[in-house]
Amino acid sequence: MKIDDCMAYIHKTVWLGSKPGLSRTEELLRRMGNPEKKLKFIHVVGTNGKGSSCAMLSLILSRSGYRVGTFVSPYIVHFNERIQINGMPISDADLCDVVEFVKPHADAMEDSPTEFELITAVGFEYFTRKGCDIVVLEAGMGGALDSTNVIETPLVSLFTAIGLDHKDQLGATVEEIARTKAGILKKGTRAVFNGDEAAALPVLEEACQNLDIPLTVPDRSALQIGKSDLTGSTFDYKDRVGLRVGLSGMHQVQNAIAVIEVVEALRAQGWTVSEEALRYGLENVRWPARFEVLRSKPLVIFDGAHNLNGVGRLRENVERYFPGKKLVMLMGVMGDKDYNPMLDLMMPLCARLYTVKPNNPRALPAEQLAALGEARGVPSKAISLTQADVQGVIGKMAAEEVLLMMGSLYMYGDLVKLLD
């Protein structure tokens, strides 16, 4: 099987859709010999902050000498990014080999797996073949019925920020969504909760109490933030001083202290993670498309905030790093997102708005988004995702202006290419 055939099979229309339940994943893995049972996991769930937290944990653990598998979604530029070992995406050759192995098992199933379920199985098989010591496993959109939840008790369950997203599938309130995500908890794990959402905490506390699971909430009162700029932030936490996280934004400092608590939970279970590795991983972590500087003159930033929780954090960062300044914005969103509240948050900070339609069938037309910007009193124009249009926006900017590209992660790869 060549890579084009492999990708065509993965994206085969028979796998399309999102179907709740674990039975298909369980059957597929059973046919494959249950590779997931040979692995140890850190399970990461939440609405925002999962990818950054996974990247920090993976680098810390690999720096400590472990062979670390990382499973994330969605990918940013290349599909292979979804399945990594020690920061290196799966090669085309390995991906094809594993898909060739999984294919007859998936084809034999009467109730076909979804694409995400298929990819989950491919990841488990690859990590097992390569002898991973530990896997940092990011859940998809859900919790209890997410295909990653077929694993046995993880070492640690990390809950990042829990906000309103995928309401049709997960629930209409923060409490309902938290309850869905709490479905990953299994007796014997240890839990860490990193969210600001007061409504989510009692739900997680009750779920942990019912299963006799220790729950750690990072102590924000023990956090002191020092210098913070677009290259990252320095901070002290509890008895640790002079820490640095190499991702910009206050939320990344909060992600970092949650990661520290996960490391402490691993140490309590006998895992050796050096202090040097902890500091190295936080400082040297890289995670694209999250308040990322793409160009310095003029300053161009991309942030893949695509739900209200993420956009709220984006606004906080804009106000912190560019106080009193109105930005030029380029925005594209999916039509099934709560884009009106997002606009309400961001348009007061916007001098002029350019809108695009990301390359995805669910994308909101650029003209419709521009009309919503105009209705909020912001000069708005729909443009296309072409080099002429995007470079035209940049060419009209004054030297002191900042361009914030925000919204769907589906447009990140296209925009990066257009800036070259």
WOPERA-V114818 format. One line per field, one symbol per residue. ss: DSSP state (A for helix, B for strand, O for the rest). phi: phi as a letter, one per 40 degrees, with the letter a starting at -180 (. if undefined). psi: psi as a letter, one per 20 degrees, with the letter a starting at -180 (. if undefined). A space follows every 10 residues. Layout:
BEGIN
ss->???
phi->???
psi->???
END
This chain:
BEGIN
ss->OOAAAAAAAA OOAAAOOOOO OOAAAAAAAA AAOOAAAAOO BBBBBOOBOA AAAAAAAAAA AAAOOOOBBB BOOOOOOOAA AABBBOOBBO OAAAAAAAAA AAAAAAAOOO OOOOAAAAAA AAAAAAAAAO OOOBBBBBOO OOOOOOAAAA OOOOOBBBBO BOOOOOAAAA OOOAAAAAAA AAAAOOOOOB BBBOOOOAAA AAAAAAAAAA OOOOBBBOOA AABBBBBBBO OBBBBBBOOB BBBBBOOOOA AAAAAAAAAA AAAAAAAOOO OOOOAAAAAA AAAAOOOOOO OBBBBOOOBB BBBOOOOAAA AAAAAAAAAA AOOOOOBBBB BBOBOOOOAA AAAAAAAAAB BBBBBOOOOO OOBOOAAAAA AAAAAOOOBB BBOOOOAAAA AAAAAOOOOO OBBBBBBOAA AAAAAAAAAO
phi->.ccccccccd cdcccchbbc hbcccccccc ccgfccccbb bbcbbicbgc cccccccccd cccchccbcb bbacccbbdd ccbbbfgbcd cdcccccccc ccdccccccc bccccccccd cccdccccdc gccabcbccc cbadbccccc ccdccabbbc dbbcafcccb hcbccccccc cccccbdhcb bbbbcccdcc cdcccccccc bfbcbbbdcc ccbbcccbac chacabafcc bgcabcbchc cccccccccd ccccccdcbg ccbccccccc cccbcbacgb fcccacbccb bbbccbaccc cccccdcdcc cbcgbcbcbb babccccccc cccdccccbb cabbbbbdca dcccdccccc cccdccgbdb acbbcbcccc ccccccccdc cbbbcahccc bcdccccccc
psi->prhghghhgg jphhiqrooq qihggggghg hijmhhijqq qppprrgqig gggggggggg hhhijqooqp orqrrggphi hhoqplipqp qgghgggghh ghghgghipg nqqrghgghg hggggghghj lphqpooprc ibegjqhiji qaorgqopoa poaoqlhhhh qirhggghhg hiiipqpirq qppjriohhh ghghggghgh jlppppoqnh ijpopcppai iaqqrqocjp qkqppjqqph hhghhghghg hgghhghijj pooqhghggg gghjqporjn lpohqhorpp pppkojrhgh hghggggghg hlpjppqpqp qprqijrmhg hghhghhijp gqppqroqmp hiqpphhghh hhgghjjppq pprrmqhggg hhghhiqqhi qpoopqcpii iggggghii.
END
